[in-house]
Amino acid sequence: MTDLEILDILYYTFQLALRLTMPFLLTSMVVGIVIAIFQAATQINEQTMTFVPKFLSILAVMGFLGSTILAALQDFVRQMIGLIVGG
């Protein structure tokens, strides 16, 4: 395996990691901003008020995108095993 092939694999791995985590990060960020605006408007500073909605929104995203994420990871593992077996 050449250095260029290894760099291609690393690039694809980082790209896949970004694609798989971005929906969760964006959802958490949007919910956090909405809760922060609500807390600033009502002057309620409760830690569980930020944790529970973020947790529930991340679970919802996992429910919607779970099969897609699993399929992407399966394809990646198949490609890596093919590279290992193929040389």
Distance bins in CASP14 RR format, pairs under 12 A and 6 or more apart:
PFRMAT RR
TARGET T0000
AUTHOR 0000-0000-0000
RMODE 2
METHOD distances of the structure
MODEL  1
1 7 0 0 0 0 0 1 0 0 0 0 0
1 8 0 0 0 0 0 1 0 0 0 0 0
1 9 0 0 0 0 1 0 0 0 0 0 0
1 10 0 0 0 0 0 1 0 0 0 0 0
1 80 0 0 0 0 0 1 0 0 0 0 0
1 83 1 0 0 1 0 0 0 0 0 0 0
1 84 0 0 0 0 1 0 0 0 0 0 0
1 86 0 0 0 0 0 1 0 0 0 0 0
1 87 1 0 0 1 0 0 0 0 0 0 0
2 8 0 0 0 0 1 0 0 0 0 0 0
2 9 0 0 0 0 0 1 0 0 0 0 0
2 87 0 0 0 0 0 1 0 0 0 0 0
3 9 0 0 0 0 0 1 0 0 0 0 0
3 10 0 0 0 0 0 1 0 0 0 0 0
4 10 0 0 0 0 0 1 0 0 0 0 0
4 11 0 0 0 0 0 1 0 0 0 0 0
5 11 0 0 0 0 0 1 0 0 0 0 0
5 12 0 0 0 0 0 1 0 0 0 0 0
5 80 0 0 0 0 0 1 0 0 0 0 0
5 83 0 0 0 0 1 0 0 0 0 0 0
5 86 0 0 0 0 0 1 0 0 0 0 0
5 87 0 0 0 0 0 1 0 0 0 0 0
6 12 0 0 0 0 0 1 0 0 0 0 0
6 13 0 0 0 0 0 1 0 0 0 0 0
6 80 0 0 0 0 0 1 0 0 0 0 0
6 83 0 0 0 0 0 1 0 0 0 0 0
7 13 0 0 0 0 0 1 0 0 0 0 0
7 14 0 0 0 0 0 1 0 0 0 0 0
8 14 0 0 0 0 0 1 0 0 0 0 0
8 15 0 0 0 0 0 1 0 0 0 0 0
8 79 0 0 0 0 0 1 0 0 0 0 0
8 83 0 0 0 0 0 1 0 0 0 0 0
9 15 0 0 0 0 0 1 0 0 0 0 0
9 16 0 0 0 0 0 1 0 0 0 0 0
9 76 0 0 0 0 1 0 0 0 0 0 0
9 79 0 0 0 0 1 0 0 0 0 0 0
9 80 1 0 0 1 0 0 0 0 0 0 0
9 82 0 0 0 0 0 1 0 0 0 0 0
9 83 1 0 0 1 0 0 0 0 0 0 0
9 84 0 0 0 0 0 1 0 0 0 0 0
10 16 0 0 0 0 0 1 0 0 0 0 0
10 17 0 0 0 0 0 1 0 0 0 0 0
10 80 0 0 0 0 0 1 0 0 0 0 0
11 17 0 0 0 0 0 1 0 0 0 0 0
11 18 0 0 0 0 0 1 0 0 0 0 0
12 18 0 0 0 0 0 1 0 0 0 0 0
12 19 0 0 0 0 0 1 0 0 0 0 0
12 72 0 0 0 0 0 1 0 0 0 0 0
12 75 0 0 0 0 0 1 0 0 0 0 0
12 76 1 0 0 1 0 0 0 0 0 0 0
12 79 0 0 0 0 1 0 0 0 0 0 0
12 80 0 0 0 0 1 0 0 0 0 0 0
12 83 0 0 0 0 0 1 0 0 0 0 0
13 19 0 0 0 0 0 1 0 0 0 0 0
13 20 0 0 0 0 0 1 0 0 0 0 0
13 72 0 0 0 0 0 1 0 0 0 0 0
13 73 0 0 0 0 0 1 0 0 0 0 0
13 76 1 0 0 1 0 0 0 0 0 0 0
13 77 0 0 0 0 0 1 0 0 0 0 0
13 79 0 0 0 0 0 1 0 0 0 0 0
13 80 0 0 0 0 1 0 0 0 0 0 0
13 83 0 0 0 0 0 1 0 0 0 0 0
14 20 0 0 0 0 0 1 0 0 0 0 0
14 21 0 0 0 0 0 1 0 0 0 0 0
14 76 0 0 0 0 0 1 0 0 0 0 0
15 21 0 0 0 0 0 1 0 0 0 0 0
15 22 0 0 0 0 0 1 0 0 0 0 0
15 72 0 0 0 0 0 1 0 0 0 0 0
15 76 0 0 0 0 0 1 0 0 0 0 0
16 22 0 0 0 0 0 1 0 0 0 0 0
16 69 0 0 0 0 1 0 0 0 0 0 0
16 71 0 0 0 0 0 1 0 0 0 0 0
16 72 1 0 0 1 0 0 0 0 0 0 0
16 73 1 0 0 1 0 0 0 0 0 0 0
16 74 0 0 0 0 0 1 0 0 0 0 0
16 75 0 0 0 0 1 0 0 0 0 0 0
16 76 1 0 1 0 0 0 0 0 0 0 0
16 77 0 0 0 0 0 1 0 0 0 0 0
16 79 0 0 0 0 0 1 0 0 0 0 0
16 80 0 0 0 0 0 1 0 0 0 0 0
17 24 0 0 0 0 0 1 0 0 0 0 0
17 25 0 0 0 0 0 1 0 0 0 0 0
17 69 0 0 0 0 0 1 0 0 0 0 0
17 72 0 0 0 0 0 1 0 0 0 0 0
17 73 0 0 0 0 0 1 0 0 0 0 0
17 76 0 0 0 0 1 0 0 0 0 0 0
18 24 0 0 0 0 0 1 0 0 0 0 0
18 25 0 0 0 0 1 0 0 0 0 0 0
18 26 0 0 0 0 0 1 0 0 0 0 0
18 72 0 0 0 0 0 1 0 0 0 0 0
19 25 0 0 0 0 0 1 0 0 0 0 0
19 26 0 0 0 0 0 1 0 0 0 0 0
19 65 0 0 0 0 0 1 0 0 0 0 0
19 68 0 0 0 0 1 0 0 0 0 0 0
19 69 0 0 0 0 1 0 0 0 0 0 0
19 72 1 0 0 1 0 0 0 0 0 0 0
19 73 0 0 0 0 0 1 0 0 0 0 0
19 75 0 0 0 0 0 1 0 0 0 0 0
19 76 0 0 0 0 0 1 0 0 0 0 0
20 61 0 0 0 0 0 1 0 0 0 0 0
20 62 0 0 0 0 0 1 0 0 0 0 0
20 65 0 0 0 0 1 0 0 0 0 0 0
20 66 0 0 0 0 1 0 0 0 0 0 0
20 68 0 0 0 0 1 0 0 0 0 0 0
20 69 1 0 1 0 0 0 0 0 0 0 0
20 70 0 0 0 0 0 1 0 0 0 0 0
20 71 0 0 0 0 0 1 0 0 0 0 0
20 72 1 0 0 1 0 0 0 0 0 0 0
20 73 1 0 0 1 0 0 0 0 0 0 0
20 75 0 0 0 0 0 1 0 0 0 0 0
20 76 0 0 0 0 1 0 0 0 0 0 0
21 27 0 0 0 0 0 1 0 0 0 0 0
21 28 0 0 0 0 0 1 0 0 0 0 0
21 29 0 0 0 0 0 1 0 0 0 0 0
21 58 0 0 0 0 0 1 0 0 0 0 0
21 61 0 0 0 0 0 1 0 0 0 0 0
21 62 0 0 0 0 0 1 0 0 0 0 0
21 65 0 0 0 0 0 1 0 0 0 0 0
21 69 0 0 0 0 1 0 0 0 0 0 0
21 72 0 0 0 0 0 1 0 0 0 0 0
22 28 0 0 0 0 0 1 0 0 0 0 0
22 29 0 0 0 0 0 1 0 0 0 0 0
22 61 0 0 0 0 0 1 0 0 0 0 0
22 65 0 0 0 0 0 1 0 0 0 0 0
22 69 0 0 0 0 0 1 0 0 0 0 0
23 29 0 0 0 0 0 1 0 0 0 0 0
23 30 0 0 0 0 0 1 0 0 0 0 0
23 57 0 0 0 0 0 1 0 0 0 0 0
23 58 0 0 0 0 1 0 0 0 0 0 0
23 60 0 0 0 0 0 1 0 0 0 0 0
23 61 1 0 1 0 0 0 0 0 0 0 0
23 62 0 0 0 0 1 0 0 0 0 0 0
23 63 0 0 0 0 0 1 0 0 0 0 0
23 64 0 0 0 0 1 0 0 0 0 0 0
23 65 1 0 1 0 0 0 0 0 0 0 0
23 66 0 0 0 0 1 0 0 0 0 0 0
23 68 0 0 0 0 1 0 0 0 0 0 0
23 69 0 0 0 0 1 0 0 0 0 0 0
23 72 0 0 0 0 0 1 0 0 0 0 0
24 30 0 0 0 0 0 1 0 0 0 0 0
24 31 0 0 0 0 0 1 0 0 0 0 0
24 54 0 0 0 0 1 0 0 0 0 0 0
24 55 0 0 0 0 0 1 0 0 0 0 0
24 57 0 0 0 0 1 0 0 0 0 0 0
24 58 1 0 1 0 0 0 0 0 0 0 0
24 59 0 0 0 0 0 1 0 0 0 0 0
24 60 0 0 0 0 0 1 0 0 0 0 0
24 61 1 0 1 0 0 0 0 0 0 0 0
24 62 1 0 0 1 0 0 0 0 0 0 0
24 63 0 0 0 0 0 1 0 0 0 0 0
24 64 0 0 0 0 0 1 0 0 0 0 0
24 65 0 0 0 0 1 0 0 0 0 0 0
24 66 0 0 0 0 0 1 0 0 0 0 0
24 69 0 0 0 0 1 0 0 0 0 0 0
25 31 0 0 0 0 0 1 0 0 0 0 0
25 32 0 0 0 0 0 1 0 0 0 0 0
25 54 0 0 0 0 0 1 0 0 0 0 0
25 57 0 0 0 0 0 1 0 0 0 0 0
25 58 0 0 0 0 1 0 0 0 0 0 0
25 61 0 0 0 0 1 0 0 0 0 0 0
26 32 0 0 0 0 0 1 0 0 0 0 0
26 33 0 0 0 0 0 1 0 0 0 0 0
26 54 0 0 0 0 0 1 0 0 0 0 0
26 57 0 0 0 0 0 1 0 0 0 0 0
26 58 0 0 0 0 0 1 0 0 0 0 0
26 61 0 0 0 0 1 0 0 0 0 0 0
26 65 0 0 0 0 0 1 0 0 0 0 0
27 33 0 0 0 0 0 1 0 0 0 0 0
27 34 0 0 0 0 0 1 0 0 0 0 0
27 53 0 0 0 0 0 1 0 0 0 0 0
27 54 0 0 0 0 1 0 0 0 0 0 0
27 55 0 0 0 0 0 1 0 0 0 0 0
27 56 0 0 0 0 0 1 0 0 0 0 0
27 57 1 0 1 0 0 0 0 0 0 0 0
27 58 1 0 0 1 0 0 0 0 0 0 0
27 59 0 0 0 0 0 1 0 0 0 0 0
27 60 1 0 0 1 0 0 0 0 0 0 0
27 61 1 0 1 0 0 0 0 0 0 0 0
27 62 0 0 0 0 1 0 0 0 0 0 0
27 63 0 0 0 0 0 1 0 0 0 0 0
27 64 0 0 0 0 0 1 0 0 0 0 0
27 65 0 0 0 0 1 0 0 0 0 0 0
28 34 0 0 0 0 0 1 0 0 0 0 0
28 35 0 0 0 0 0 1 0 0 0 0 0
28 50 0 0 0 0 1 0 0 0 0 0 0
28 51 0 0 0 0 0 1 0 0 0 0 0
28 53 0 0 0 0 1 0 0 0 0 0 0
28 54 1 0 1 0 0 0 0 0 0 0 0
28 55 0 0 0 0 1 0 0 0 0 0 0
28 56 0 0 0 0 0 1 0 0 0 0 0
28 57 1 0 0 1 0 0 0 0 0 0 0
28 58 1 0 0 1 0 0 0 0 0 0 0
28 59 0 0 0 0 0 1 0 0 0 0 0
28 60 0 0 0 0 0 1 0 0 0 0 0
28 61 0 0 0 0 1 0 0 0 0 0 0
28 62 0 0 0 0 0 1 0 0 0 0 0
29 35 0 0 0 0 0 1 0 0 0 0 0
29 36 0 0 0 0 0 1 0 0 0 0 0
29 50 0 0 0 0 0 1 0 0 0 0 0
29 54 0 0 0 0 1 0 0 0 0 0 0
29 57 0 0 0 0 0 1 0 0 0 0 0
29 58 0 0 0 0 0 1 0 0 0 0 0
30 36 0 0 0 0 0 1 0 0 0 0 0
30 37 0 0 0 0 0 1 0 0 0 0 0
30 53 0 0 0 0 0 1 0 0 0 0 0
30 54 0 0 0 0 1 0 0 0 0 0 0
30 57 0 0 0 0 1 0 0 0 0 0 0
30 58 0 0 0 0 0 1 0 0 0 0 0
30 61 0 0 0 0 0 1 0 0 0 0 0
31 37 0 0 0 0 0 1 0 0 0 0 0
31 38 0 0 0 0 0 1 0 0 0 0 0
31 49 0 0 0 0 0 1 0 0 0 0 0
31 50 0 0 0 0 1 0 0 0 0 0 0
31 51 0 0 0 0 0 1 0 0 0 0 0
31 52 0 0 0 0 0 1 0 0 0 0 0
31 53 1 0 1 0 0 0 0 0 0 0 0
31 54 1 0 1 0 0 0 0 0 0 0 0
31 55 0 0 0 0 1 0 0 0 0 0 0
31 56 0 0 0 0 1 0 0 0 0 0 0
31 57 1 0 1 0 0 0 0 0 0 0 0
31 58 0 0 0 0 1 0 0 0 0 0 0
31 59 0 0 0 0 0 1 0 0 0 0 0
31 60 0 0 0 0 0 1 0 0 0 0 0
31 61 0 0 0 0 0 1 0 0 0 0 0
32 38 0 0 0 0 1 0 0 0 0 0 0
32 39 0 0 0 0 1 0 0 0 0 0 0
32 40 0 0 0 0 0 1 0 0 0 0 0
32 49 0 0 0 0 0 1 0 0 0 0 0
32 50 1 0 0 1 0 0 0 0 0 0 0
32 51 0 0 0 0 0 1 0 0 0 0 0
32 52 0 0 0 0 0 1 0 0 0 0 0
32 53 1 0 0 1 0 0 0 0 0 0 0
32 54 1 0 0 1 0 0 0 0 0 0 0
32 55 0 0 0 0 0 1 0 0 0 0 0
32 57 0 0 0 0 1 0 0 0 0 0 0
32 58 0 0 0 0 0 1 0 0 0 0 0
33 39 0 0 0 0 0 1 0 0 0 0 0
33 40 0 0 0 0 0 1 0 0 0 0 0
33 50 0 0 0 0 0 1 0 0 0 0 0
33 53 0 0 0 0 0 1 0 0 0 0 0
33 54 0 0 0 0 0 1 0 0 0 0 0
33 57 0 0 0 0 0 1 0 0 0 0 0
34 40 0 0 0 0 0 1 0 0 0 0 0
34 41 0 0 0 0 0 1 0 0 0 0 0
34 49 0 0 0 0 0 1 0 0 0 0 0
34 50 0 0 0 0 0 1 0 0 0 0 0
34 53 0 0 0 0 1 0 0 0 0 0 0
34 54 0 0 0 0 0 1 0 0 0 0 0
34 57 0 0 0 0 1 0 0 0 0 0 0
35 41 0 0 0 0 0 1 0 0 0 0 0
35 42 0 0 0 0 0 1 0 0 0 0 0
35 44 0 0 0 0 1 0 0 0 0 0 0
35 45 0 0 0 0 0 1 0 0 0 0 0
35 46 0 0 0 0 1 0 0 0 0 0 0
35 47 0 0 0 0 0 1 0 0 0 0 0
35 48 0 0 0 0 0 1 0 0 0 0 0
35 49 1 0 0 1 0 0 0 0 0 0 0
35 50 1 0 1 0 0 0 0 0 0 0 0
35 51 0 0 0 0 1 0 0 0 0 0 0
35 52 0 0 0 0 1 0 0 0 0 0 0
35 53 1 0 1 0 0 0 0 0 0 0 0
35 54 1 0 0 1 0 0 0 0 0 0 0
35 55 0 0 0 0 0 1 0 0 0 0 0
35 56 0 0 0 0 0 1 0 0 0 0 0
35 57 0 0 0 0 0 1 0 0 0 0 0
36 42 0 0 0 0 0 1 0 0 0 0 0
36 44 0 0 0 0 0 1 0 0 0 0 0
36 45 0 0 0 0 0 1 0 0 0 0 0
36 49 0 0 0 0 1 0 0 0 0 0 0
36 50 1 0 0 1 0 0 0 0 0 0 0
36 53 0 0 0 0 0 1 0 0 0 0 0
36 54 0 0 0 0 0 1 0 0 0 0 0
37 44 0 0 0 0 0 1 0 0 0 0 0
37 50 0 0 0 0 0 1 0 0 0 0 0
38 44 1 0 0 1 0 0 0 0 0 0 0
38 45 0 0 0 0 0 1 0 0 0 0 0
38 46 0 0 0 0 0 1 0 0 0 0 0
38 49 0 0 0 0 1 0 0 0 0 0 0
38 50 0 0 0 0 1 0 0 0 0 0 0
38 53 0 0 0 0 1 0 0 0 0 0 0
39 45 1 0 0 1 0 0 0 0 0 0 0
39 46 1 0 0 1 0 0 0 0 0 0 0
39 47 0 0 0 0 0 1 0 0 0 0 0
39 48 0 0 0 0 0 1 0 0 0 0 0
39 49 1 0 0 1 0 0 0 0 0 0 0
39 50 1 0 0 1 0 0 0 0 0 0 0
39 53 0 0 0 0 0 1 0 0 0 0 0
42 49 0 0 0 0 1 0 0 0 0 0 0
44 50 0 0 0 0 0 1 0 0 0 0 0
46 52 0 0 0 0 1 0 0 0 0 0 0
46 53 0 0 0 0 0 1 0 0 0 0 0
47 53 0 0 0 0 0 1 0 0 0 0 0
47 54 0 0 0 0 0 1 0 0 0 0 0
48 54 0 0 0 0 0 1 0 0 0 0 0
48 55 0 0 0 0 1 0 0 0 0 0 0
48 56 0 0 0 0 0 1 0 0 0 0 0
49 55 0 0 0 0 0 1 0 0 0 0 0
50 56 0 0 0 0 0 1 0 0 0 0 0
50 57 0 0 0 0 0 1 0 0 0 0 0
51 57 0 0 0 0 0 1 0 0 0 0 0
51 58 0 0 0 0 0 1 0 0 0 0 0
52 58 0 0 0 0 0 1 0 0 0 0 0
52 59 0 0 0 0 0 1 0 0 0 0 0
53 59 0 0 0 0 0 1 0 0 0 0 0
53 60 0 0 0 0 0 1 0 0 0 0 0
54 60 0 0 0 0 0 1 0 0 0 0 0
54 61 0 0 0 0 0 1 0 0 0 0 0
55 61 0 0 0 0 0 1 0 0 0 0 0
55 62 0 0 0 0 0 1 0 0 0 0 0
56 62 0 0 0 0 0 1 0 0 0 0 0
56 63 0 0 0 0 0 1 0 0 0 0 0
57 63 0 0 0 0 0 1 0 0 0 0 0
57 64 0 0 0 0 0 1 0 0 0 0 0
58 64 0 0 0 0 0 1 0 0 0 0 0
58 65 0 0 0 0 0 1 0 0 0 0 0
58 66 0 0 0 0 0 1 0 0 0 0 0
59 65 0 0 0 0 0 1 0 0 0 0 0
59 66 0 0 0 0 0 1 0 0 0 0 0
60 66 0 0 0 0 0 1 0 0 0 0 0
61 68 0 0 0 0 0 1 0 0 0 0 0
61 69 0 0 0 0 1 0 0 0 0 0 0
62 68 0 0 0 0 0 1 0 0 0 0 0
62 69 0 0 0 0 1 0 0 0 0 0 0
62 70 0 0 0 0 0 1 0 0 0 0 0
63 69 0 0 0 0 1 0 0 0 0 0 0
63 70 0 0 0 0 0 1 0 0 0 0 0
65 71 0 0 0 0 0 1 0 0 0 0 0
65 72 0 0 0 0 1 0 0 0 0 0 0
65 73 0 0 0 0 0 1 0 0 0 0 0
66 72 0 0 0 0 1 0 0 0 0 0 0
66 73 0 0 0 0 1 0 0 0 0 0 0
66 74 0 0 0 0 0 1 0 0 0 0 0
67 73 0 0 0 0 0 1 0 0 0 0 0
67 74 0 0 0 0 0 1 0 0 0 0 0
68 74 0 0 0 0 0 1 0 0 0 0 0
68 75 0 0 0 0 0 1 0 0 0 0 0
69 75 0 0 0 0 0 1 0 0 0 0 0
69 76 0 0 0 0 0 1 0 0 0 0 0
70 76 0 0 0 0 0 1 0 0 0 0 0
70 77 0 0 0 0 0 1 0 0 0 0 0
71 77 0 0 0 0 0 1 0 0 0 0 0
71 78 0 0 0 0 0 1 0 0 0 0 0
72 78 0 0 0 0 0 1 0 0 0 0 0
72 79 0 0 0 0 0 1 0 0 0 0 0
73 79 0 0 0 0 0 1 0 0 0 0 0
73 80 0 0 0 0 0 1 0 0 0 0 0
74 80 0 0 0 0 0 1 0 0 0 0 0
74 81 0 0 0 0 0 1 0 0 0 0 0
75 81 0 0 0 0 0 1 0 0 0 0 0
75 82 0 0 0 0 0 1 0 0 0 0 0
76 82 0 0 0 0 0 1 0 0 0 0 0
76 83 0 0 0 0 0 1 0 0 0 0 0
77 83 0 0 0 0 0 1 0 0 0 0 0
77 84 0 0 0 0 0 1 0 0 0 0 0
78 84 0 0 0 0 0 1 0 0 0 0 0
78 85 0 0 0 0 0 1 0 0 0 0 0
79 85 0 0 0 0 0 1 0 0 0 0 0
79 86 0 0 0 0 0 1 0 0 0 0 0
80 86 0 0 0 0 0 1 0 0 0 0 0
80 87 0 0 0 0 0 1 0 0 0 0 0
81 87 0 0 0 0 0 1 0 0 0 0 0
END
